[in-house]
Amino acid sequence: MLDFMVCFMGKPERLVLIGFDAPIASRVYRYAVEGELPNIGRLIENGVYFENCLVPHPTITPPNWTTIATGAWPGTHGITCFNMHKPGMPLDETYPAFDSRDCEAEYLWEAAGRDGALSILVNYPSTWPPRGDKVVQVGGGGLSMNEWRIGVKGGYRCSLCECMLFSTEEYPLASVLSLREAEGWVNLPSNVERALEAEVKPYFPRALYRVEPVSWWLLLLDYGGGFQEAILSERKDFEKAFARLRRGEWSRLIKMTFKTERGRVKAAFKAKLLELSEDGSRVKLLISPIGALEGWGHPEEVCSLLEFEDLYPVASHGFYSALNLGWIDVDTFLEAVDMEHRWLAEASRRLMDKYPWKLFFMHAHCPDWAYHAFINRIDPSTAKDPAEAELYGRVELEFYRSLDRMVGRILEGVSLEDTLVVLVSDHGAKPTTRRFDPRVILEKAGLLVYKVENGERKVDWSRTKAIPQRSSYIYVNLKGRDPQGIVDPGEYDKVRDEIIKALYDYTDPETGLKPVVFALKKEDARIIGLHGDRVGDVVYGLRAEYGGQHGVIVTTAEYGIGSLKGLLIMAGPGVKKGVVIDRTVWLTDVAPTVCHLMELPIPRQAEGGIIYQALEDPDEKTKELKKLRRNYQRLLEAYKKEAELTHTYFMEEN
């Protein structure tokens, strides 16, 4: 548990910015003040909690973490959705928005680097490859370590693989085990009464680079009284086993080298024996994501610095998939979540202890994936089973507790008397509600036309005037800009007016509600921070009764237990203590406020403002400047008077 002093004095000398992805801010606050999240609770007690932190539209990960780091709106920094689209690309083509080279604004750590300050980045999205001369970085090319979304089509890739399940029963996307009596094994213990074996063939469908086939052996052992133990080995030699497993237990950390088309990769993983019946007829074996121990750090040597005995960088999306697929129970899921958070915490501490840093940034994606997986099972407005709602409510609290422990561990080595701490999110989350499909609306308006080819409906580009793209954009199929454009530039505004009318005219026939809160031409969308050639020709947003957890949903939306507002807590020198502020703040305000408090160079494209209401003395810098000017004037006057008291002699020229 975090134990820190409450006395903050002077200017912050360091910044610790910890990011949670898609937490529900009001629930974090409630859990914290009730004592369930003691470390976050102490930050609230000794800092400021902002109950109306609004985030940019669309309410989605890459643009909003970039806004936090730059102080710029998405239209300015250019990361405008989860995926990117640039002029000249086919309208049905995008790519993941995780490449730092697409960001057109200066990051806070780049600005600080101009002042000679070193920054540490841990798993901060959309920041790979690293930018800036004064940066130590791990991750940033995806949403978790060993996940890559740069230059990838069809979602994402992992350095090696996500979770794998091997079972005697059939599960979706799992591998079925065929057990038989063991034979040919050497060095078996003499007290083994019976042994069963199965060949285990790991699979790597999401590998970043092709992995050469691997084969292991699973051996089940009965020492009398039923099967109680299993081992994994690369060959039929008991003494060469790389894992010994008991029912319900995780293995130690397994380190192994895999051959890929790009060379040998050192990696790590764990195994858990989820089930083993006494007669050996039923077995469930989980292999955690196999994560590379190299290739994700800058400078590269930080990778070896972050090797631990029992923790490793996990491509954690696999655990959420395993829960959704029914592979694992909630307790195994929570163990896995905590495994990732402990690595993030220990990696952060080791880097902070090793380097002379001034700014630290990190991100944990857990709440986002968790709410995508099961928020509808928690929320009373959508849950179908009260018992299940209670169970997943406990899971929610437990993953927040895990995050709270991570926060406490990161802050253990920090003196909060001279450190500014910011706990922030990119957006919130809500349950999945009613479906809204803009394609249906555009098709009914005659703007989107389909044709049938080989039994499939496909867009007929020769007759299509407009098409939805990404979370909240609609593009005109414009001649001269788009590869299959048919709309003459002279008709551009007319078509946009038709799109906006169709969106506003639509009424949900089942509810009588108007789903569309706003529909704006791109030049009008500047009022919400969207502009330029990386946004759609029309930008729209939906009310909370429609859509998924976040994205096209407007930033003020609230539904059931959910809210799209951001989480923002600040504590440290110069910040008020124990205050809840209800004024509207924006994510664009984080960087300017940090720079003001720490007297750092401001990122060149920053557009936010300083949150003066959070400061102990909003006029402190002005007072200091006036005092310095007054003292300088006094010194100057004293110097002049002193000079007048000094005799000066001049030599006559010859």
C-alpha positions as CSV (number, residue, x, y, z in Angstrom):
1,M,0.0,0.0,0.0
2,L,1.2,3.5,-0.9
3,D,2.2,5.5,2.2
4,F,3.1,9.1,1.4
5,M,3.3,12.5,3.0
6,V,0.6,15.1,2.4
7,C,2.8,18.1,2.6
8,F,3.6,19.4,-0.9
9,M,6.0,22.3,-1.3
10,G,7.4,24.3,-4.2
11,K,7.6,23.5,-7.9
12,P,7.3,19.9,-8.9
13,E,10.6,18.5,-10.1
14,R,9.2,15.4,-11.6
15,L,6.0,14.2,-13.3
16,V,4.4,10.7,-13.0
17,L,1.5,10.4,-15.5
18,I,-0.4,7.0,-15.1
19,G,-3.0,6.2,-17.7
20,F,-6.0,3.9,-17.4
21,D,-7.8,3.1,-20.6
22,A,-11.6,3.5,-20.5
23,P,-12.3,3.4,-16.8
24,I,-15.7,4.6,-15.6
25,A,-14.4,7.7,-13.6
26,S,-17.4,7.9,-11.2
27,R,-16.9,4.2,-10.3
28,V,-13.2,4.6,-9.7
29,Y,-14.0,7.6,-7.5
30,R,-16.6,5.7,-5.5
31,Y,-14.4,2.7,-5.0
32,A,-11.5,4.9,-4.0
33,V,-13.4,7.0,-1.4
34,E,-15.0,3.9,0.0
35,G,-11.5,2.5,0.7
36,E,-11.4,-0.2,-1.9
37,L,-8.6,1.6,-3.8
38,P,-6.4,3.0,-1.1
39,N,-3.6,4.3,-3.3
40,I,-5.9,6.2,-5.6
41,G,-7.9,7.3,-2.6
42,R,-4.9,9.0,-1.1
43,L,-4.3,10.8,-4.4
44,I,-7.8,12.1,-4.2
45,E,-7.5,13.1,-0.6
46,N,-4.3,15.0,-1.2
47,G,-5.1,16.3,-4.7
48,V,-7.9,17.3,-7.0
49,Y,-10.6,15.1,-8.6
50,F,-12.2,16.4,-11.8
51,E,-15.8,15.1,-12.1
52,N,-16.4,16.7,-15.5
53,C,-13.3,15.8,-17.6
54,L,-14.4,15.8,-21.2
55,V,-12.5,14.0,-23.9
56,P,-12.2,14.6,-27.7
57,H,-14.6,13.1,-30.2
58,P,-14.4,10.3,-31.3
59,T,-14.1,8.8,-27.8
60,I,-11.4,6.3,-28.7
61,T,-7.9,5.3,-27.8
62,P,-5.2,6.5,-30.2
63,P,-6.4,10.1,-30.8
64,N,-7.1,10.8,-27.1
65,W,-3.8,9.4,-25.7
66,T,-2.1,11.6,-28.3
67,T,-4.2,14.6,-27.2
68,I,-3.1,14.0,-23.6
69,A,0.6,13.8,-24.7
70,T,0.5,16.9,-27.0
71,G,-2.2,19.2,-25.6
72,A,-3.5,19.3,-29.2
73,W,-6.9,18.4,-30.6
74,P,-7.1,15.4,-33.0
75,G,-7.6,17.7,-36.0
76,T,-4.2,19.3,-35.1
77,H,-2.1,16.3,-34.2
78,G,-3.6,14.2,-37.0
79,I,-4.5,11.0,-35.2
80,T,-8.2,11.1,-35.8
81,C,-9.6,7.7,-35.0
82,F,-8.5,4.2,-34.0
83,N,-7.5,3.8,-37.7
84,M,-6.0,6.2,-40.1
85,H,-7.2,7.3,-43.6
86,K,-5.4,9.8,-45.7
87,P,-6.4,11.5,-49.0
88,G,-5.8,9.3,-52.0
89,M,-6.4,6.1,-50.2
90,P,-9.4,4.1,-51.3
91,L,-12.4,5.0,-49.1
92,D,-12.6,1.4,-47.8
93,E,-9.0,1.3,-46.8
94,T,-7.5,2.3,-43.4
95,Y,-4.6,1.2,-41.2
96,P,-4.1,1.2,-37.4
97,A,-3.3,4.6,-36.0
98,F,-0.4,3.6,-33.8
99,D,2.6,4.9,-35.8
100,S,4.2,7.9,-34.0
101,R,5.3,9.3,-37.4
102,D,1.6,10.1,-38.2
103,C,1.5,12.5,-35.3
104,E,1.9,16.0,-36.5
105,A,2.3,17.6,-33.1
106,E,5.1,17.8,-30.6
107,Y,4.9,15.4,-27.7
108,L,5.3,16.6,-24.1
109,W,8.5,14.5,-23.8
110,E,9.9,16.1,-27.0
111,A,9.2,19.5,-25.6
112,A,10.8,18.6,-22.2
113,G,13.8,17.2,-24.1
114,R,14.4,20.6,-25.5
115,D,15.1,21.6,-21.9
116,G,17.4,18.6,-21.4
117,A,14.8,16.5,-19.4
118,L,14.8,12.7,-19.8
119,S,11.4,10.9,-20.1
120,I,10.4,7.3,-19.6
121,L,7.5,5.8,-21.5
122,V,5.9,2.5,-20.6
123,N,3.3,1.0,-22.9
124,Y,2.0,4.4,-24.0
125,P,-0.1,3.9,-27.2
126,S,0.7,5.3,-30.6
127,T,4.2,6.3,-29.8
128,W,6.3,3.8,-31.6
129,P,8.9,4.3,-33.1
130,P,10.2,6.5,-30.3
131,R,10.5,10.2,-30.9
132,G,12.9,12.5,-29.2
133,D,16.5,12.4,-28.1
134,K,15.8,12.2,-24.4
135,V,13.5,9.2,-24.2
136,V,13.7,5.7,-22.7
137,Q,10.8,3.7,-24.0
138,V,9.2,0.2,-23.9
139,G,6.2,-0.6,-26.0
140,G,3.9,1.9,-27.7
141,G,3.2,0.1,-30.9
142,G,0.0,-1.5,-29.6
143,L,-2.3,-1.6,-26.6
144,S,-0.2,-4.0,-24.5
145,M,3.4,-5.1,-24.5
146,N,4.4,-7.6,-27.3
147,E,1.4,-6.4,-29.3
148,W,1.9,-4.6,-32.7
149,R,-0.6,-2.6,-34.7
150,I,1.9,-0.7,-36.9
151,G,2.0,-1.7,-40.5
152,V,-0.5,-4.5,-39.8
153,K,-3.7,-5.3,-41.8
154,G,-6.6,-7.0,-40.2
155,G,-6.2,-5.8,-36.6
156,Y,-3.0,-6.6,-34.8
157,R,-0.1,-9.0,-34.4
158,C,1.8,-10.4,-31.4
159,S,5.5,-10.9,-31.2
160,L,4.8,-14.6,-31.0
161,C,1.3,-15.6,-29.9
162,E,-1.7,-15.0,-27.7
163,C,-3.2,-17.6,-25.3
164,M,-3.5,-21.2,-26.4
165,L,-5.9,-23.9,-24.9
166,F,-5.3,-27.6,-25.2
167,S,-8.2,-29.7,-24.0
168,T,-9.8,-33.1,-24.3
169,E,-13.1,-31.3,-24.8
170,E,-13.8,-29.1,-27.7
171,Y,-13.8,-25.3,-27.2
172,P,-13.9,-22.5,-29.8
173,L,-10.5,-22.0,-31.4
174,A,-8.8,-24.4,-29.0
175,S,-6.7,-27.5,-29.9
176,V,-8.1,-30.9,-29.0
177,L,-5.8,-33.3,-27.1
178,S,-5.7,-37.0,-27.9
179,L,-4.5,-38.9,-24.9
180,R,-2.9,-42.3,-25.0
181,E,-0.9,-44.6,-22.8
182,A,2.6,-43.1,-22.5
183,E,5.5,-45.0,-24.0
184,G,9.2,-44.4,-24.7
185,W,9.7,-42.0,-21.7
186,V,13.0,-42.1,-19.8
187,N,13.8,-41.1,-16.2
188,L,10.3,-41.5,-14.9
189,P,10.0,-41.6,-11.1
190,S,9.8,-45.2,-9.8
191,N,6.5,-44.6,-8.0
192,V,4.6,-43.7,-11.2
193,E,1.8,-46.2,-11.5
194,R,0.3,-45.0,-14.8
195,A,1.1,-42.3,-17.3
196,L,-0.8,-40.8,-20.2
197,E,0.7,-38.7,-23.0
198,A,-0.5,-36.3,-25.7
199,E,1.4,-34.3,-28.3
200,V,1.0,-30.5,-27.9
201,K,1.6,-28.4,-31.0
202,P,1.7,-24.6,-30.3
203,Y,0.0,-22.5,-32.9
204,F,1.0,-18.9,-33.9
205,P,-1.8,-17.4,-36.0
206,R,-1.1,-13.8,-35.0
207,A,2.7,-14.0,-35.0
208,L,4.4,-10.8,-36.3
209,Y,6.7,-13.1,-38.2
210,R,6.3,-16.7,-39.2
211,V,7.4,-19.1,-36.4
212,E,8.9,-22.5,-37.2
213,P,6.7,-25.4,-36.0
214,V,7.2,-26.5,-32.4
215,S,6.1,-29.7,-30.7
216,W,5.9,-30.5,-27.0
217,W,4.8,-33.5,-25.0
218,L,2.2,-33.4,-22.2
219,L,2.6,-36.2,-19.7
220,L,-0.1,-37.0,-17.1
221,L,1.1,-38.8,-14.0
222,D,-0.7,-41.1,-11.5
223,Y,1.4,-41.9,-8.4
224,G,-1.5,-43.9,-7.0
225,G,-4.9,-42.5,-6.1
226,G,-5.5,-40.8,-9.4
227,F,-3.8,-38.4,-11.8
228,Q,-2.6,-35.3,-9.9
229,E,0.3,-33.9,-11.9
230,A,1.3,-33.0,-15.5
231,I,4.5,-32.1,-17.1
232,L,5.5,-30.4,-20.3
233,S,8.7,-31.4,-22.1
234,E,10.3,-30.9,-25.5
235,R,11.3,-34.6,-25.5
236,K,10.2,-37.8,-23.8
237,D,12.5,-37.2,-20.8
238,F,11.0,-36.5,-17.4
239,E,14.1,-34.8,-16.2
240,K,14.0,-32.4,-19.2
241,A,10.5,-31.1,-18.4
242,F,10.3,-27.4,-18.6
243,A,7.0,-27.2,-16.6
244,R,5.6,-29.3,-13.8
245,L,1.9,-28.6,-13.1
246,R,-0.6,-29.3,-10.4
247,R,-4.3,-28.9,-10.9
248,G,-5.3,-25.2,-10.6
249,E,-1.7,-23.9,-10.4
250,W,0.4,-21.7,-12.7
251,S,3.8,-22.9,-13.7
252,R,7.0,-20.9,-13.0
253,L,8.0,-18.6,-15.7
254,I,9.2,-20.5,-18.7
255,K,11.9,-19.0,-21.0
256,M,12.5,-20.4,-24.4
257,T,13.9,-19.5,-27.8
258,F,11.8,-19.7,-30.9
259,K,12.9,-19.7,-34.5
260,T,11.2,-17.2,-36.8
261,E,11.7,-16.0,-40.3
262,R,13.5,-13.0,-38.8
263,G,15.8,-15.1,-36.7
264,R,15.7,-16.5,-33.1
265,V,13.5,-14.8,-30.6
266,K,14.0,-15.2,-26.8
267,A,10.5,-15.4,-25.2
268,A,8.7,-16.3,-22.0
269,F,5.3,-17.7,-21.0
270,K,3.5,-19.6,-18.3
271,A,1.2,-22.6,-18.2
272,K,-1.8,-23.4,-16.0
273,L,-3.4,-26.8,-15.6
274,L,-7.0,-25.7,-15.5
275,E,-8.5,-29.2,-15.2
276,L,-7.2,-32.8,-14.6
277,S,-9.7,-35.5,-13.7
278,E,-8.5,-38.3,-11.4
279,D,-9.0,-40.8,-14.2
280,G,-7.0,-38.7,-16.6
281,S,-9.9,-38.5,-19.1
282,R,-10.4,-34.8,-18.9
283,V,-7.6,-32.2,-19.3
284,K,-7.5,-28.5,-19.8
285,L,-4.1,-26.8,-20.3
286,L,-3.8,-23.1,-20.8
287,I,-0.6,-21.6,-22.3
288,S,-0.4,-17.9,-21.6
289,P,0.6,-15.5,-24.4
290,I,4.2,-16.2,-25.5
291,G,5.9,-12.8,-25.2
292,A,9.3,-11.8,-26.7
293,L,11.8,-10.6,-24.2
294,E,13.4,-8.3,-26.8
295,G,12.5,-6.0,-29.7
296,W,10.2,-3.6,-27.9
297,G,12.6,-1.3,-26.1
298,H,14.6,1.9,-26.8
299,P,17.5,1.8,-26.3
300,E,17.5,-1.9,-27.0
301,E,19.4,-2.7,-23.9
302,V,16.4,-1.8,-21.7
303,C,14.9,-5.2,-22.7
304,S,17.5,-7.2,-20.9
305,L,17.2,-4.8,-18.0
306,L,13.5,-5.8,-17.7
307,E,14.0,-9.5,-17.4
308,F,12.4,-10.8,-14.2
309,E,12.3,-14.2,-12.5
310,D,8.5,-14.6,-12.5
311,L,7.1,-11.8,-14.7
312,Y,7.2,-11.0,-18.4
313,P,5.7,-8.6,-20.9
314,V,2.3,-10.1,-21.7
315,A,0.3,-9.5,-24.9
316,S,-2.7,-9.4,-22.6
317,H,-5.6,-9.2,-25.1
318,G,-5.4,-13.0,-25.2
319,F,-6.7,-13.3,-21.7
320,Y,-9.8,-11.3,-22.5
321,S,-10.4,-13.5,-25.5
322,A,-9.9,-16.6,-23.4
323,L,-12.6,-15.4,-21.0
324,N,-15.0,-14.6,-23.9
325,L,-14.4,-18.0,-25.5
326,G,-15.1,-19.8,-22.2
327,W,-11.6,-21.2,-21.9
328,I,-11.0,-19.8,-18.4
329,D,-12.9,-18.9,-15.3
330,V,-13.0,-15.4,-13.8
331,D,-10.4,-16.2,-11.1
332,T,-7.9,-17.3,-13.7
333,F,-8.7,-14.2,-15.7
334,L,-8.0,-12.0,-12.6
335,E,-4.7,-13.8,-12.0
336,A,-3.7,-13.1,-15.6
337,V,-4.7,-9.4,-15.4
338,D,-2.7,-9.0,-12.2
339,M,0.3,-10.7,-13.9
340,E,0.3,-7.9,-16.5
341,H,-0.1,-5.1,-14.0
342,R,2.7,-6.5,-11.8
343,W,5.1,-6.5,-14.8
344,L,4.1,-2.9,-15.7
345,A,4.7,-1.9,-12.1
346,E,8.1,-3.7,-11.7
347,A,9.3,-2.6,-15.2
348,S,8.4,1.0,-14.3
349,R,10.2,0.9,-11.0
350,R,13.3,-0.6,-12.5
351,L,13.5,2.0,-15.2
352,M,12.8,4.8,-12.7
353,D,15.6,3.5,-10.5
354,K,18.0,3.1,-13.4
355,Y,17.7,6.4,-15.3
356,P,17.8,10.1,-14.2
357,W,14.3,10.8,-15.4
358,K,12.2,13.9,-15.0
359,L,9.0,12.8,-16.7
360,F,7.3,9.3,-16.6
361,F,4.3,8.2,-18.7
362,M,2.6,4.8,-18.7
363,H,-0.7,3.2,-19.8
364,A,-2.7,0.2,-18.7
365,H,-5.4,-1.0,-21.1
366,C,-7.3,-3.3,-18.7
367,P,-10.5,-1.4,-18.1
368,D,-11.1,-1.0,-21.9
369,W,-10.9,-4.6,-22.8
370,A,-12.7,-5.7,-19.6
371,Y,-15.7,-3.5,-20.3
372,H,-15.8,-4.6,-23.9
373,A,-15.8,-8.2,-22.6
374,F,-18.5,-8.0,-19.9
375,I,-19.9,-4.5,-19.0
376,N,-23.3,-5.7,-20.2
377,R,-23.2,-8.5,-17.6
378,I,-22.6,-5.9,-14.8
379,D,-25.0,-3.1,-15.7
380,P,-28.4,-3.5,-14.2
381,S,-30.0,-2.0,-17.3
382,T,-28.5,-4.8,-19.5
383,A,-27.7,-7.7,-17.2
384,K,-29.9,-10.8,-17.7
385,D,-28.9,-12.7,-14.6
386,P,-28.5,-11.1,-11.2
387,A,-26.1,-13.8,-10.0
388,E,-23.9,-13.2,-13.1
389,A,-24.1,-9.4,-12.5
390,E,-22.9,-9.9,-9.0
391,L,-20.1,-12.1,-10.1
392,Y,-18.8,-9.7,-12.8
393,G,-19.3,-6.8,-10.5
394,R,-16.8,-8.5,-8.2
395,V,-14.5,-9.0,-11.2
396,E,-14.7,-5.3,-12.0
397,L,-13.7,-4.3,-8.5
398,E,-10.9,-6.8,-8.5
399,F,-9.3,-5.5,-11.7
400,Y,-9.5,-2.0,-10.3
401,R,-7.8,-3.3,-7.1
402,S,-5.1,-4.7,-9.3
403,L,-4.6,-1.4,-11.0
404,D,-4.5,0.4,-7.6
405,R,-1.7,-1.9,-6.4
406,M,0.1,-1.1,-9.6
407,V,-0.2,2.6,-8.9
408,G,1.0,2.1,-5.4
409,R,4.1,0.2,-6.5
410,I,5.0,2.8,-9.1
411,L,4.8,5.6,-6.6
412,E,6.8,3.7,-3.9
413,G,10.0,5.2,-5.1
414,V,8.7,8.7,-5.6
415,S,8.7,11.6,-3.2
416,L,5.4,13.3,-3.6
417,E,6.7,16.4,-1.9
418,D,8.4,17.2,-5.2
419,T,6.5,15.1,-7.8
420,L,3.4,15.9,-9.7
421,V,1.2,12.8,-10.1
422,V,-1.5,12.7,-12.8
423,L,-4.0,9.8,-13.1
424,V,-5.8,10.1,-16.4
425,S,-7.9,8.2,-19.0
426,D,-8.5,8.7,-22.6
427,H,-12.3,8.2,-22.3
428,G,-14.9,6.2,-20.3
429,A,-17.2,3.3,-21.2
430,K,-20.9,2.4,-21.3
431,P,-22.9,-0.8,-22.0
432,T,-23.6,-1.8,-25.6
433,T,-27.0,-0.5,-26.3
434,R,-29.2,-0.3,-29.5
435,R,-27.6,-0.9,-32.9
436,F,-27.1,2.1,-35.2
437,D,-26.0,1.4,-38.8
438,P,-25.4,4.5,-40.9
439,R,-25.1,2.4,-44.0
440,V,-28.8,1.6,-43.8
441,I,-29.6,5.3,-43.6
442,L,-27.4,6.3,-46.5
443,E,-28.7,3.4,-48.6
444,K,-32.3,4.5,-48.0
445,A,-31.3,8.0,-49.0
446,G,-29.9,6.7,-52.3
447,L,-26.3,7.8,-51.3
448,L,-24.9,4.4,-50.8
449,V,-25.6,1.7,-53.5
450,Y,-24.8,-2.0,-53.4
451,K,-24.5,-4.6,-56.1
452,V,-24.4,-8.4,-55.9
453,E,-21.3,-10.3,-57.0
454,N,-21.0,-14.0,-56.6
455,G,-23.9,-13.9,-54.1
456,E,-22.3,-11.1,-52.0
457,R,-23.4,-7.6,-51.5
458,K,-20.6,-5.2,-52.4
459,V,-20.4,-1.4,-52.7
460,D,-21.1,-0.2,-56.2
461,W,-18.6,2.6,-56.4
462,S,-19.9,3.7,-59.8
463,R,-23.1,4.8,-58.2
464,T,-22.2,5.5,-54.5
465,K,-22.0,9.1,-53.4
466,A,-21.2,8.6,-49.7
467,I,-19.9,5.9,-47.4
468,P,-19.4,5.6,-43.6
469,Q,-15.8,5.1,-42.5
470,R,-14.2,4.4,-39.1
471,S,-16.1,5.3,-35.9
472,S,-17.8,8.6,-36.7
473,Y,-17.1,9.8,-40.2
474,I,-18.9,9.8,-43.5
475,Y,-17.0,10.5,-46.7
476,V,-18.2,11.9,-50.0
477,N,-17.0,9.7,-52.9
478,L,-15.3,12.8,-54.4
479,K,-14.0,12.9,-58.0
480,G,-10.3,14.0,-58.1
481,R,-9.6,13.0,-54.5
482,D,-10.9,9.5,-54.1
483,P,-9.7,6.7,-56.5
484,Q,-13.3,5.7,-57.5
485,G,-14.8,9.2,-57.0
486,I,-18.0,10.1,-58.8
487,V,-19.2,13.3,-57.1
488,D,-18.2,16.4,-58.9
489,P,-16.5,19.0,-56.7
490,G,-19.3,21.4,-57.6
491,E,-21.8,18.9,-56.0
492,Y,-19.7,18.4,-52.9
493,D,-21.7,20.6,-50.5
494,K,-25.0,19.5,-51.9
495,V,-24.2,15.8,-51.1
496,R,-23.0,16.7,-47.6
497,D,-26.3,18.5,-47.0
498,E,-28.1,15.3,-48.1
499,I,-26.0,13.2,-45.7
500,I,-26.7,15.5,-42.8
501,K,-30.4,15.7,-43.5
502,A,-30.6,11.9,-43.8
503,L,-28.8,11.5,-40.4
504,Y,-31.0,14.0,-38.6
505,D,-34.2,12.8,-40.3
506,Y,-33.7,9.2,-39.0
507,T,-36.0,8.2,-36.2
508,D,-35.6,4.8,-34.6
509,P,-38.9,3.1,-35.4
510,E,-38.9,1.0,-32.2
511,T,-38.1,3.8,-29.7
512,G,-39.1,7.0,-31.4
513,L,-35.6,8.4,-30.5
514,K,-33.3,10.4,-32.7
515,P,-29.9,8.6,-32.3
516,V,-27.8,11.4,-33.9
517,V,-26.8,14.2,-31.5
518,F,-24.9,16.1,-34.1
519,A,-23.8,15.9,-37.7
520,L,-21.3,18.5,-38.9
521,K,-19.5,19.4,-42.1
522,K,-15.8,18.9,-41.5
523,E,-15.1,22.7,-41.4
524,D,-17.8,23.1,-38.8
525,A,-16.4,20.2,-36.8
526,R,-13.5,22.5,-35.8
527,I,-15.6,23.5,-32.9
528,I,-15.0,20.0,-31.5
529,G,-11.3,19.9,-32.4
530,L,-11.7,18.0,-35.7
531,H,-10.5,19.5,-39.0
532,G,-8.1,18.9,-41.8
533,D,-7.7,16.2,-44.4
534,R,-7.7,13.2,-42.0
535,V,-11.3,13.5,-40.9
536,G,-14.5,12.7,-42.9
537,D,-16.5,15.1,-44.9
538,V,-19.2,14.8,-42.3
539,V,-18.6,14.1,-38.6
540,Y,-21.4,12.7,-36.4
541,G,-22.0,11.6,-32.8
542,L,-24.6,9.4,-31.2
543,R,-26.5,9.5,-27.9
544,A,-25.8,7.0,-25.2
545,E,-28.8,4.7,-26.1
546,Y,-27.0,3.6,-29.2
547,G,-23.7,2.0,-30.1
548,G,-21.0,0.1,-28.2
549,Q,-18.8,1.0,-25.3
550,H,-17.2,4.1,-26.8
551,G,-16.1,5.7,-30.1
552,V,-19.0,7.4,-31.9
553,I,-20.7,8.1,-28.6
554,V,-20.5,11.7,-27.5
555,T,-18.2,12.6,-24.7
556,T,-21.0,13.7,-22.3
557,A,-23.0,10.4,-22.7
558,E,-24.1,8.5,-19.7
559,Y,-26.1,5.3,-19.6
560,G,-26.7,2.9,-16.7
561,I,-23.4,2.6,-14.7
562,G,-21.5,4.0,-17.7
563,S,-20.1,7.4,-18.6
564,L,-17.9,8.5,-21.5
565,K,-16.2,11.2,-19.4
566,G,-12.5,10.9,-18.6
567,L,-10.8,10.2,-15.3
568,L,-8.5,12.9,-14.1
569,I,-6.8,13.2,-10.7
570,M,-3.9,15.5,-10.0
571,A,-1.8,15.7,-6.8
572,G,1.5,17.3,-6.0
573,P,3.2,20.6,-5.4
574,G,1.1,23.6,-6.3
575,V,-2.1,21.6,-6.5
576,K,-5.1,22.0,-4.2
577,K,-5.7,19.1,-1.7
578,G,-8.9,17.2,-1.1
579,V,-10.9,19.2,-3.7
580,V,-13.5,18.0,-6.2
581,I,-13.8,20.4,-9.1
582,D,-17.0,20.4,-11.2
583,R,-15.8,22.9,-13.9
584,T,-15.4,21.4,-17.4
585,V,-11.9,20.4,-18.2
586,W,-10.6,18.8,-21.4
587,L,-7.8,16.4,-22.0
588,T,-6.1,19.2,-24.0
589,D,-5.6,21.0,-20.7
590,V,-3.4,18.3,-19.1
591,A,-0.1,19.1,-20.9
592,P,-0.4,22.9,-20.5
593,T,-1.2,22.5,-16.8
594,V,1.8,20.1,-16.3
595,C,4.1,22.5,-18.1
596,H,2.9,25.5,-16.1
597,L,3.5,23.8,-12.8
598,M,6.8,22.3,-13.8
599,E,8.0,25.3,-15.8
600,L,8.7,23.1,-18.8
601,P,8.6,24.1,-22.5
602,I,5.1,23.8,-23.8
603,P,4.5,21.4,-26.8
604,R,4.5,23.6,-29.9
605,Q,1.0,22.7,-31.0
606,A,-0.6,22.6,-27.6
607,E,-4.1,24.1,-27.7
608,G,-5.4,23.5,-24.2
609,G,-5.4,25.8,-21.2
610,I,-4.1,25.8,-17.7
611,I,-6.6,24.5,-15.1
612,Y,-6.2,27.5,-12.7
613,Q,-9.0,26.3,-10.4
614,A,-6.9,23.3,-9.5
615,L,-3.9,25.3,-8.4
616,E,-3.3,26.4,-4.8
617,D,-2.3,29.9,-6.0
618,P,-3.3,30.6,-9.6
619,D,-1.3,33.8,-9.5
620,E,1.9,32.3,-8.1
621,K,3.9,32.5,-11.4
622,T,2.7,36.1,-11.9
623,K,3.7,37.0,-8.4
624,E,7.1,35.4,-8.9
625,L,7.7,37.2,-12.1
626,K,6.7,40.6,-10.5
627,K,9.0,39.9,-7.6
628,L,11.9,39.0,-9.9
629,R,11.4,42.1,-12.0
630,R,11.2,44.3,-8.8
631,N,14.3,42.8,-7.4
632,Y,16.1,43.2,-10.8
633,Q,15.1,46.9,-10.8
634,R,16.4,47.3,-7.3
635,L,19.7,45.7,-8.2
636,L,20.0,47.9,-11.3
637,E,19.3,51.0,-9.3
638,A,21.8,50.0,-6.6
639,Y,24.4,49.3,-9.3
640,K,23.9,52.8,-10.8
641,K,24.3,54.4,-7.4
642,E,27.4,52.4,-6.6
643,A,28.9,53.4,-9.9
644,E,28.3,57.1,-9.1
645,L,30.3,56.7,-5.8
646,T,33.4,55.4,-7.7
647,H,36.1,57.9,-8.9
648,T,37.0,57.6,-12.5
649,Y,40.3,59.0,-13.9
650,F,41.0,59.6,-17.5
651,M,44.6,59.7,-19.0
652,E,45.2,62.6,-21.4
653,E,45.9,61.5,-24.9
654,N,49.4,62.4,-26.2
